[in-house]
Amino acid sequence: MADRRERLQNRLGPEIQAMKQQCRTLLLATVDAEGNPNISYAPFVLNDRGYYVFISDVARHARNLKQVPKVSLMLIEDEEQSRQIFARRRLSFDATAEIVPYDSTEWQRGTLALVARHGEVVQHLSSLQDFTLFNLIPEQGLFVKGFGQAFKVSSDDLVGAIHLQQGHLSR
């Protein structure tokens, strides 16, 4: 069993890492205090615990994250590069949003990492009072490689197989 898990990790681990490097933005599904859903996106940079995103408090998803720090995030293969539009490769996680305190060592490190990945615009945004740096800490996730190819992913990117109880049914 450990041998199978190791082969799976060796095969899919690099694909997951490549997707994290290729995607520059992630999708965020948030809810407000009343449970009203919202989906949006944000540019991100990886860190040793999760994903840094810099979002204006004017944006609904930033306000939602401050009210309800639970979030679902997704990185998804570009439509143009997908071989099958109904089965785009994607990586999603349930996560918890932590606010990084302004001007803390972590805030400085996260802001510099975002500048390095996304350019000088981040320096301008970081000078505005309404922008908050969040660290999205992943919990459990799912990597979908294609039809019938879904794999559990832990917060540290360890891959496990999902045994589907029921597949697609014909009419």
N, C-alpha and C positions, 0 to 999 in steps of 0.2 A: 504493500500500500504506500509506504514512504517513497519507494522507487517511482511509482506512478505520479505521486504528488510532485516529486522533484523534476520529472520530465515535463509535467504540465507547467511548473514554474519556469523552467528553462526555456520553454517554447513561448509562453505568453507574457512573462515578465518583461522582456525587451520590447514587446509590442505596446504594453501599457506605458512604459517609460517613454517610448517614442511618441506616443499620442500626447503625453503630458508636455513634451518639448515642442511638438508641432502646433498644438492649439495655443492661441494667445489669449483667448477669452473663454469664459465658462458661463453656462446658463445657471441662473439661480431661481429656484422656486421657494417663495417665502409666503408667510401668512401674517396678517395683522392680529391684534388682540381679539378681534371678533371672529377670526377664522377665515376672513376673506383672502383668497389666494391672489398671488401676483407672480408673474414670471418676467425675468429680465436677464441681463447679461452684464458681465464686468470683465475687463482685462485683469489678468492675474499673474502672479509669479509664485513659484513653488518655494517653500521653506522646509525646514526639518520637521515641522509639525503639521503642515497643511498648505493652505493657499492664501496668500495675501491679496486682498482686493481693496481698492481705495474708492469710496463711494460718497457722493454728496448727500447730505441729510435732506436736501430738496427732493431727492429721488424716493419714491415709495418703498423700494426694496431696502434702502438703508433704514428708513423709519421702522419698517417691519422687523428687520434684524435686531433693532434696539428693543422692540417690544417683545418679540418672540425669537430667541436666538437659535431656533431649530431651522435648518435649511436643507434643501436637497439641491445638489449641484451636479452638473453634467458637462462633460467634454464630449464633443461629437465630431465625427469625420465630416469633412467638407463635402457638400453635395456633389461638386464637380469631380471629386476623386473617388466617390463611392461607386462600386461595381453594381450594387443593387440598392436603389433608393428606399426600398422597404426594409432593408436590413443594414443600415449604416452602422459602422463600428462606433461604439460609444462606451464611455466610462462614467458611471454615476455613483454618488455617495450620499448617504445621510450624513449630515455634519452639524456641528455646533459652532456658532459665530461668537468669537471673542473680540471685544474692542481692545485694540492696542493703545495704551495711554499715550496721548500726544507728547512728543518730544522725549519719550523714554528711549533707552538704548535699542529696544526692539523696534520702536517706531522709526528711529533713524535707520536701522538696518533694513527694515521692510521698505521704506521709502526709497533708499538708495538702490535696492534690488529692483523695484518697479521702474525707477529711472533707467537703470541699465537695460532692462528688457523692453520698455515702451517709450523711452525718450524723454526729452526735456519737458514735455507737457506736464509730467508728473511733478516736477519741481514747482511749476506754477500752481497746480492744484493743491499741493501740500502747503502753500502759503495762504490758502483760503480757509477761513474758520469753519465752513460748513462741511468740509470733507473729513471723513472718518476712515481710519485704517482698521480693517477687520482681518482677523486670521480665522479662516474657515477650517476647523479641525475635523477631518473625516473620521467616520466610525465604520460602518459596514457599507460595502459597495458591490457593484455588479459591472462586469466587463462583458459586453455583448459583441461577439466577433461576427456573427451572422445568424441566419436561420438555425434555430436549435442549438446554438453555441453560446450559452450564457454561463458565466463563471463568477462565483463569489470572489470578492477581493476584500482583504482586510485593510485596516487603516495603514498598515505598513507594506501594502501591495503584495501580500502573500495570496496566491491564487488557489482556489479550491473548486472542484466540479460541483455543479448543481444537477441533481437528478430530477428531471421533469417528470411529474406524476402523469401528466396528460399532455400530449402534443396537440398540434392543430388537427381539427376534425373536418372531414369533407362533409358537404351538405348532402 
